[in-house]
Amino acid sequence: MLKSGANKIIDEAVKSIEGADRAKIKNQCFKGLCPNLKVQYQLSEKAAREAKPVAGLHETGKFHKVSYHINPEKIWLTLSKGYQAFDSRISTFKDITNALSNPSVDMIGICGMGGIGKTMLVKEIARQVKGHKLFDEVVFVDVPQIPDIKKMQGQIADELGLFLCEESESGRARRLYARMKEEKKILVILDDIWARLDLETLGIPLGDEHKGCKVLLTSRSRGVLSREMDSEINFLVGILSQEESWSLFQKMVAEGDCIRNHDLQSLAVAIAKECAGLPIAIVTIAKALREENLFEWKNALLELKRPSWRNFSGVQAAACSTIELSFNFLTGEDLKSTLLLCSLMGYTYHASMLDLLKYGMGMGLFKDVNTMEEARDRACPLVHKLKACSLLLDSHISEMFAMHDIVRDVAISIASRDQHVFTMRNHVVPQEWLDKDTLKFCTAISLHKCDVNELPEELECPQLKFFYMYPKDPALKIPDKFFAGMIELRVLDLTKMHLLSLPSSLHLLVNLRTLCLDQSVLGDIAVIGELKQLEILSLSSSDIEHLPREIGRLSKLRLLDLTNCSKLKSIPPNVERLNIERSNASLDELKHLSRLTTLEIHIQGAKILPRGLFSKKLERYKILIGDEWDWHGKYETSRTLKLMLNTRTCLENGTIMQLKGIEDLYLGELQDVKNVLNELDAEGFLQLKHLHVQNSPYILCIVDSVEGVACDAFPLLESLFLHNLTNLEKICNGRLTAASFCNLGIIKVGNCNKLKSILSVSIARGLQQLQVIDVTECKSMEVILGTEEERISSNQEIELITPRGIQKCSLTAEAATNEITFSKLKSLSLSYLPSLTSFC
């Protein structure tokens, strides 16, 4: 949106130009063939008088930034999904809003137990203060239990519509700091903090640094807020009243449609009461009872009244009971097994789909699957269904999911009781865990970051199928005979251990399907070759240098994860899915992987790429070439390629041509490439959804139609990011078909100093899905929508829908006919464009 000062200058300049045009027409003689000399003299005197005001307009109109950024509305900020304005929280809501309005208060805290509804409350506060113009911008950050500063900075940048190209935390913090100071009033919400968080490290200005910036915190601990974060005002969120609990319960059971029956309604009221005012308990049990019959409702009430959670009392017991009941209502053992398995995975909040695949395949969770791709297709719907039941949660990373800690505690308790699972987290392992009677029936053991003084010589667990250990002491010694009594073991995970040699008893694990030795110091692992049934081997972030020849015997191996194995120098041939990040392995060996259909690999440099490296059989891949790329992606796609090409090796070897169906493509430092489309994929990247091109001085255009023949270009492309292309002259040159760019929703261009326009008017006419236009720091940019070779009448106008509404915009003589409508446009940002004269 244009700044008010820029609008004023434009209006005055237009009046001056229109006045000059009228005078030019009026003061001619002989039908305009000769000038009127008398009038010309009068006009020269008038021009001298008006020169100074025009010069003033010119000086006043020098803006570093002629627009400010209107971010695309966040989904969470536009939809108040699941929120109800309860009477017991109205006063707290108002008090928090008033505190945010207080100029002397910078930081506010909200505390309450897990599942009480803090997150839902702060999101609704954000919606209202934004809607009432109390803040110009609102940023929401989900804080993990162990903060990852870089990822949190990425979340903030996404919320602000900012592209961070800096690699260091300090560099990213400076960019965020500067961006936030551009907002006159900004609210930053940090949700669910567990310990002190350094706001300066994140890049959040506060206090005297930015009087208009306020921070709203949520935590389960008042002490964290007051003592560690120095929050000035703290508010407590308590449980719901009985009336409020009943109201929420009704809403969750499909607006009360199934509880109109008198007998069912009385049961529903009683069940809602048993939830003890805790929203997470109410929501999970209500969703579980949807469309169930009277007998199921009666049984649910009976189960809730049983004192099954003897170690808890009050609200905590109610929450656990309702979550267990939701678990019982899951249809299908595969859903229940998936949830219980998620609770045993060694993570605090966010977990990866890949880890679930590793464990699930090992445990035989996914029946009748023949490939890793089929297993993934089976796992994703299970996770989706568990999210629909509120037993799993979304993560801000597409390849991950999350589990509320209360749900995890309940799931672990169920597994312990019903499946004889032993699990501990962050504790000293007691001696009684070695009780022989207990171990005789144990099916799973999970020890996460626990103090284990000494392991027994042999662990007799004849029914054990899952063993996970991440000890606090990585030097913990595993006796040679330790695994001798675990002949049914299917999944073994030894994380962050010093294993100079693997225990000899490992070869006795004839049923082992999954072996994970992630983040470990490894020596002789040749015994792995004896595990004939092994399907998944994960050595992620280990220091392995050479994979032993014996691994070649693993004829059933499907997945090999070598992510971040920086010392690795060889790859085995018999694998279906391969994950390699930052490895020095001989890449020629990839050619011999005849069964490979899924590949995730990070290669440090393009110079080491052999010809014909990638198989055309690849169905799913994430391939990163160059050391600057971030492994995690923003979009959930099946086929991602990121190339940092400081050499032509990749192009000469046809790396891109080999990989059909690329969906997400990142290109950087392209050497001698002038035309992205023609030189990299003559077919037009028909399946590409996201294109990022950066730091490539040789590129002159993205698309160039050869010899004037119209071509299909990027028909499925949803986002286009161009950054630091110093010699880019045109994005599109020549004729394109109507299908080209027809799905484009986001276009962002920065530091392209020879670019004079973004797209032609004719192409723009087909951009019906366009939502975001962001152009910054392009010194030669004159117009956003440029002209074409064909000429038309000069008095036409277009309708342009911008954040300010429908605007009339005059076209130049070369511009396209009729009208252009961007009906879905949400964000228009034009900044640091010194040559800009008009939008179109």
N, C-alpha and C positions, 0 to 999 in steps of 0.2 A: 504494500500500500504506500502511495506517495506521501511524503511528509507535507504538513500544512504549508510550510514556507515554499516548498517546491511548487505546490499547486498555485499559490498566489503569483509566483514569478511567471509560471506558464500562462495563467489567465491574462496578465498584463502584457506579456510578449505577444500573445495571440491578438489582443486588441490593437497593438501597434502595427503588426503585420497586416491585419485586415484593413486598417485605416490607410496604409500605404498602397495596398492593392486597389482600393476604391479611388484614391487620388490618381493613380496611374491611368485608370480607365477613363475617368472624368476629364482629365486635362490633356486631351489630344484633339487634333483637328484633321480635316480631310479623311474622316473615317479611320483615324489612327495612323495614316501613312506619314504624317509630319507632326513634329512636336509643336506645342503652343509656347513660343518663346517667352511671352510675357508671364505666363503661368509658371514656366520653368524657373524664371528668376525669383518669383515669389516663393516657390517651393524650396529653392536653395537657402533662402533666409530662414524659412521655417525649419528646414532640416538642421541648420546650425543650432537653432534654439532647442530642438528636441534631441540632439545628439547626446547631451549630457544625461538626461533621464534614461536613454537606451543603454548608454555605457554603464549607468548605475545598475540597471537590470542585469547586465552581463556579469558585473562583479558580484551582485547579490546572488546570482544564480549558480555560482560555483560551489557545488555541494560535493563533499566527499561521499555522501550517501544520500541518494534521492528517494529511497524507500526504506521502510523497516519491515522486518520479517514477520509474517503471520504464519505460525506453524500450523501444519495440518492438525485438526482437532484429534486429540488422543481418544481412542475408543473408550477407555475407562473414564475419561473426563466428560464424554457426551452421553453415556448410558449409565443411569443409576441402578444397575442390575443388582437385585437382591437387597436393596436398602429399604428399611422402614424407619420412619421418624417416631421412635418410641418416646412416650411421655417422660419416662424416667431419665432420658438422656437429653431432653430439650434444653434444660438449664445448662448442662455441661457443654452442649453444642454452642449455645449463645455465648457462654463465658469464653470458650476457645476463640470464637469469632471476634469477640470484643478485644481479647488479648492480641489477636493478630492486627487489629486496628490501632492498637496503642503504639505510638511512635517510639516510646522508650523501651519497648520489649523486642528483643531480637530472636530469642530462642524459647520455644514452648514445648513441653513434654506431655505425653499421654501414656499412662501405664495401666496395666491390667493383665490378668492371666491369659495364657494361650487359648485361643478360640472364643474370646469374649466379644470380639467384633471391633477391635481397634482399627484394623485396616479399612474395613467398610466405612467406619465413622470418618476417618481422615479423608478418604476419597470423596465422601459427600460434602465435607467441609470445603474441599478444594473446588468442587463443582460450584458451590454457592458463592464463594469469595471471587471466583473467576467470573461467574455470571453477573455479579453485582459490581464488577470493575474494581474490586478492592485490590486485585493484583492483575498486572498485564500478562504475566506468564506464571504457570505452575509446573513444577518438575517433581516427579515421583520416582523414588529409588528404593528397590527392594534390597535390603542389606543382608548379605549372608552371614551365618554365625561366625565364620572366619572371613573377614572382609577381603575382597580382591579389588584393590584400588583401581587397577586399570579397567576392569570390567565395569565397575561402578561409574567411572568416568565416561565409559562408552554409553551407559544407560542415560546419564545426564545429557550427553551430546545428542543422543537420539531424541530425547524429549525436547531439546532446543532446536532440532533440525540442523545440527552442526556436524560437519565432516571433520573428524580428527585424523590428520595425517602424521602427527608426531608419534614417535615410538616410546619415548621416555614418559614416566609418570609426571615429572616436573614440567615437561614441555606441554603435555596435555592439560595439566592444571593451569598453566598460564593462558592457554587458549580459552578454557572454560571461564576462567576469572574475567578475562576481557569481554567475553560474550555476555556473561551475566550482568556486567556493569552497563551494558547497552540498554538493559531493561530498567525502566524507572522504578517499577515495583515488581518483585519476583518472590515467589514462595517455593522453598525447597523442602520436600517431605522425605525424610529418611525413616523408612518403615522397618520396625523390628530389630533394633540395635541391641547387641549383647554386651558390648564393652565400649570403652572410649574410642571415638572416631575422630581423627584429625581432619577438620574441615579444610584447612589450608592445603593439605596434601591433595585433597580431592579437587581443589580449585574453586571453593565456595567463598565469596567475599562476605564479610559480616561486620556489624558494628560500624565504626568510623570509615571502614573501607568501602562500605556500600549501605547507606542508611535505608535504602529501599528493599534490601534483601532480608527475608526472615526465614528461619528454619523451624520446621515442625517435626518433632521426634516421636516415635512410639517405641515402647519397650515393655518387657514383662517385669522389669525391676525399677522401682522408684529410685533406688540407690544409683543405678547406672545413669539415670537422668539428672539427678541433683548433684551427685558427687563427682562423677566421671565426665559428664558433658556440661556441667554448670548451667543447666536449664533454669531459667529465671522463674517460670511459673509451671507447675505440674498439675495435671488433672487425672483423677482416677475414674476408670470406666468399670462399673459394677455389673452384676447379673441383672437379667430382666425380671420384671414382676410376673405374676401368674397370668395376668391379662395379656401382657405383651408376649409372653411365651406362647399363649394360645393363638394370638393373632399371627405370629410368625409361623407357627405349625400349620395353620390353615392355609397360609399362602404357599408354603412348600408342598402341601398335598394338593396340587393343582387347583388352587383357589377354592378349596373346600367342596369340590364337586362330589367327592366320594365319601363325605362324612355327613351327609344330610340325614341319613338314616339315624333314628334316635338311639338305637343300641350302639351303633358305631360311633356316634358323636360322644356319648358318655365315655367310651373307651379312649377316644382321641383326647379328650380333656384330661383324663387320668395319665395318659402317656406323656402328654406335654408337661404335666406337672412333675413327672419323674425326671425330666430333663434338667431340673433345678436351675432354670433360667440361663443356661449356657447356649448361645446361638449355635455353635458347632455341633452340639449334641442334638438340638432341635432339628437342624437342617438335615443331618445325616439320617436320623430315624424317620423323619417325615418322608424323605425321598424313598427310603427303603420300603415303606408301607403303601406306596402308591399302588392302587388297583389290586391290593390283596384282599382276601375274603375275611369274613368276621372271625373265623377261627384263628387266622394268622394274627389278627389284631389282639385277640384275647391272649394268645401265647406270648406276643411281644410284651404286653403289660406284665404278665407273670414273670418273664425273664428279667425285666427291669427291676422288679421288686425283690428279686433274689440277691442276697449279699455276695455276689460272685467276685467283687473286688474288695477283698478284706483289708488290703493294705492302704486303701484310699477311703476318704470320707467326704460327705457333702457334695459340692459341685464336681470335684474331680471324679468321684465315683459315678456320678450321673453321666458325665461325659463319656467315661470309659464304657459304661453299660450300653449306652445308645450306639456307640461306634461298633461295639461287638455285635449288637443286634443288626446293624446295617450290614456287617460282614456276613452274618448268617443268611441274609436275604439275597446275597449275590447268587445269581443263577449260573450254575456251571462250576465245576471244580477248577477249571483252568483260570477263572477269574480269582477265586479264592487263593489258589496256589501262587498266582502272580503277585497278589498283594503281600502275602506272607514272605515271598522271596524278596520283594522290594525292601521289606523291613530288615532283612538280614544283610543287605548290601552295605559295604563300608562307606557310608557317606553321611553328612550331617543334615543336608536339606535337599540339594539338587543332585540328581543321579542321571547317568547317561543311558540312552537307549542301547548303546553298544554293550555296556556292562550287563544290562538285562538280557541281551541276546546271548552273551557268553555264558551266564549262569543258567538261563532258561534252556538253552540247547543242551548243556551238560546235564541238567536235571530231567531232561526228557519232557519238558513242559509243553513244547510245541509238537503235537502229534502229526504224523504223516506229512512231514516236510522233507524235501529232497535237497534243497539248496539254502544258503544263507539268506538269499533274497526272499524265498518263501517263508522262512522263519521270521524275517522282519515284517513281512506282510501279515503274519499271524500275531506278532507282538503288538504292533501299533493299534489295532482295534481294541485289544485288551486294555491297554493303557488309556485309550479314549473312553472306554466304558467306565473304568474306575474313576476317571476325572468327572464323568457325568454324575457319579454317585458321591462326589465330594470326598472320596477317599484318597485320590491323588490330585495334584495341583499342576497348573501350567508353570513352566520356567521361562525366564526371559531369553533363554537360548533354545533355538528350535529343536536341537538334538537331545534335549534334556527334559526331565520332569521333576516334580518335587512331592514331598510327603510331609504333612504337618506332624510335628513331633508327638502330639497326643495320639494321632492315628497310628504312628509307628510304634509307640509304647503298647498300645492295645494289640496291634498285630503281633508283636513279639510275645506278648503274654499269651495270646491264643496259640501261637506256634509252640511255646514252651509247654503249655498244658495239654494240647491235643496231639502234638507231633514230637514231643520229647526233645525240644530244641533248647540248647544251652547257649545263652548270649550275654555278653557283658561289654560295656563301653566306658572307657576312661576310668577304670577302677583297677584295684589290685585284685587279681584272680584268687579267690579263696581256695584253701586246700580241699574243701569238700567237693569241688567240681570233679575230683578224681575218684569219687565214690564208685565202686565197681558196679553196684546195682543200678545206679543212675546211668552210667555209660553203656550198660548192656542194651538199653532201649533207646539210647540217644540217636536221633536221625540227622541232626545238624549242630555244629558248634561254630559260633561267631565271636571272636575276641578282637575288638577294635580299640587300638591304642591303649592296651591294658598292660599292667605290670605283671609279668610272668617271671618268677625267679628261676624256675628250673622245670623242664619238661621231663616226664617219666620215660624210662627206657622204652616202654611199649604202651600204647593206648589201646585197650581191648574194647573196640566199638563195632561189633559185628553188623549193626544196622545203619551205621553212619554213612550218609550220602553227600554231605556238604561240610567242608572244613575251611574256615576263613580265619587267618591270624595276621594281625598288624601289631606287633609288639612295640612298646615304647623303647625297648633296648634292641636295636637291630642286630646286635651280636649274639642274641639268644641262640644257643646251640640246639640243633635238632638231632637226637640220637639216631644211630643207623637203623635200629629196629622199630622206630617210632610208628611207622605206618603198617607194620605187619598185621595188626588186628583190625584193619579197616578195608577188608577186601571188597566191600560194596560201595566204596567211595566213588562218586561220579564227578564232583567238583572240588578242586583243591586250589586255594588262593593263599599264597604266602607273600605278603606285601611288605616292601621296604625292609628286607633282611639281608644279612651277609651270608651268602651261601656259596662258599668256595668249592664245595662239592655237595651234591644232593645225596640225601640218605639212601643207602643201598636198598632199603625196604621199599623204595618207591616203585621198583619194578614189579612188586606184588600187586599193585593196584590195576588189576586186569580189566576193571570196569570204568576206569577213569576216562571221562569225556572232555573235561575242561581243566587246564592247568594254567594258572596265572602266577607269574613271578615278577610282577610290576615293581618298578623303582628299587630293584634289588641289585646288590653287588654279586655277580655270578662268576663262577669258575668252571669246573668240569660239570657239564650237564648232559653228558653222553647217555646216561641211563634213561633219558626221555625216549630214546629210540626203542625201548622195550614196551612202551605204552601203546600197544597195537590198536586200541579202540579210541585213541585220542583224536578229537575232532577240532578242538580249539586250543591254541597255544598263545598266551599273551606274555610278552616280555617288554611291555611298554616302559619307557624311561629307565631301563636297566643299562648296565655298562657292558653288555655282551659284545664281544668283538667278532667271534667266529661261531657260527652255528655248526654243531658237530655233524659229520656225515651221517651219523645214525638217525638223524631226523628224516633223512630220505626214506626210511622204512615206514614212516607214518602214512600209510596209503589212504587213510580215512580223514586226514587233516583237511579241514574246510576253511578255518580262519587262523591267520597268523598276524598278530598285532605287534609290530616293531616300532611303534610311535616313539619318537625321541630317543631312539637307540643310536646315539651319535658316533659310537665307535664301531658299529657293525660293518663288516666287509663282505658278507656273502648271504645269499638267499636260497632256500631250498626250493625244488621244482614242483612239489606236489601239494598245491594249496589252491583253494577256491576263492577265499577272500583274504586280502593282504592289507594290513594297515602299517604304513611306514611313515614316520615323521622325523626329519633331521637325522638321516642315516648316511653313512659313507659306504654302504654296500655296493657291490658290483652290479650295476643296473642291467648289464647284458643278460643276467640270469632271469630277469623278468620275462624275456622272450620265450623262455622254455616252460612257463607256467601254463600248461595247456588247459587246466581246469579253472583258471582264474576268471571270475565273473564280477567280483567286487574288489576295488582297489582304493585304498586311502594312503597316500604317500606324500611326503614333503622332501624334496630334493634341494640341496643347498645351492647348486649352480647349474645353469643351462649347458655349460661347456662339457659336462660329463655325460650328456644324453646321447646314447647310441641310436643309430637309425632303426626305425621300425620297432620302437620300444614297447608301445602299448598295443594290446590285443584288441581287435575289433569285436571280440566276444564280451567286452566289458559292458555290464548292464547298469552298474552303479559305481560312481567313482568320485573321489575328491583328491585332486592332484595339484600340489603346490610346488612350483619351481622358482627358487630364489629365497633368500633368507629373511626378507622383510615382511612376509605375509603372516597374518593372524590365522590360526588354525580354525577357529570358530567362524561361522558365517551368519549373516543376518537373515538369510532366506532359507526356507525349508525346501531344498531341491535335491534331486537324485544325482545330478551330474555337474560337478563344479571343477573348473580349471582356473588356476591362478598362475600367471607367467610373469616373471621378472626377467626380461630378455635383454641382457647386455651383450648379446652375441646373436648372430643369425643362425646358430646351430639348430635351434628348435624349428625355425621356418624351413631350412634346407632339408631337415629330416622329416618334414611333414607331420610334426607332433600334433598340430591342431586338426589336420585333415584326418588323422587316424581316429580321433575321438568323435564319433558321431553322436548327435543329440545333446550337445553341450547346452546346459540351462543357465548356468551362472559363470560368467567369464570376466576375469580380471587381467588386465594387460598393463605392464609397466616397462619403461625403458626399451621400447621397441627400436631396433636398429635398422635403418634404411627402409622402414616400412612407411609408405606415403598414403596408402589407402587400406584401411582396416578390412573392409568387406572383400574387395577383389583379391587382395594378396593373401588373405587368411582363410577365406571360405567363399568360393565363388557361388555356392548355392544360396547364400544369403542368410546363414545362421537361422534356419527355419524353426528351430526349437528353442532358441535363446530367449530367456526371460529377463536377464539382468546383465548389463554391460558396464564395466568400469574400465576406463582408459586413463592413464596418468603418466606424467614425467617422460614424454616421448616427443622430442623436438623435431623428428623427421616427418611426423604425420601432417599431411596437408588437408585430408578430408576423411570422414568415416565411411561414406558411401560415394562412389563415383560410377554413374551409369556409363558403361562402355559404348562408345560410338552412338550415343543418343538413344539406345534401345532401353525402354523402360524395364526395370527389374524389380523383383520382390526383395525387399530388404527388411529384416527383423519383423516379421508379421506377428510374432508372439511377445515381442519385447515389452516389458512392463516398466523398467527403470533404466535410465541412461545417465552415467556420471562421467564427466570429462574434466580433468584437472591438470593444470600445468602442461598444456600442449602449446608450446610457445609459437609454433609456426602453423597451427591449424587455421586454415582460411575459410573452410566451409564444412559443415557437418554433412550436408548432402549436396552433391553436384550432379546435375542432369535429371532425367525423368525417372520417376518411380511409379509403381502401380498403386492402386487405391488401398491394397492390403498392407502396404509398407507402414510400419510404426502404428498400426491401427489400435494396438492395445497399450500404447505408451501412457503410463500414469504419472511418472516422475522424471523430470529432466533437470539436472544440476550441472552448471558449467562454471569453472573458476580458473583464473590465471591463464586464459587463452587470449593473448594480447593482439593477435592478428585477425581474430574472428570479428566480423562486422555485423553479423546477424545469427540467430540461432537456427531457424528453419524458414523455408519459403512459405508464403501464404497458402499455396495449394496443398502442401503437406499438412500445414496447421489445420486446414479445414477438415481433415480426416481424424484429428486427435480428439475423439469424443470421450476418451477415458482419462484425459489429462487432469491431474489433481494438483501437481506441484511444479512450479517454475522457479528456479533459483539461479540467478546469474550474478557473479561477483568478480571484481578485479579483472575486467577485460577492457584494456585501455582503448581499443579501436571499436568497441561495440557501439553502433549507431542506432540500430533498431533491433527489436527482439524478433519480429516477423519480417523477413526480408523480401526483396522483389525477385521477379523472374525475368526471363528474356522477352516473353510476349508482352505487348503493350495494350493498354485499354484506356478508356475515358478517364479523365483526371478528377472528376467530381463525385466519385463514389465514396460510400462510407461502409464501415463494417460495425457490427454489434459485438462488443467484447465484454464477456461476463467476467468481472474481476471481484475480489473481495468487497469492493465498494459498490457493486451492483452493475447493471448493464450500462456500458459507456459507448458513446458514438465516437468513432475514430476515423478521420479522413485518411484515404489512401493516396499514395503517390501515383503517377501516371502508369507505372509498370505493375501496380498491385493487382491482386486477383479480384474477381467479381463477386457480387452477392454478399453473403455474410459469413462470419465465423463465430461459432458459439462454443465456449468452453463451459458447458453446463455443470461440470463436476469440479471445477477449479476451486481449491481451498486455500492455496498459498501462492502468493506472488511476491518474490523478493528480488529487488534490483539494487545492488550496492557497489560503490566504487567503480562507476562506469562514466568516466569524464567526457566521453564523446557521445553519450546517449542523447538523441534528439527526440525520439518518440517510441512508443511501443510498436507501432506498425507503420 
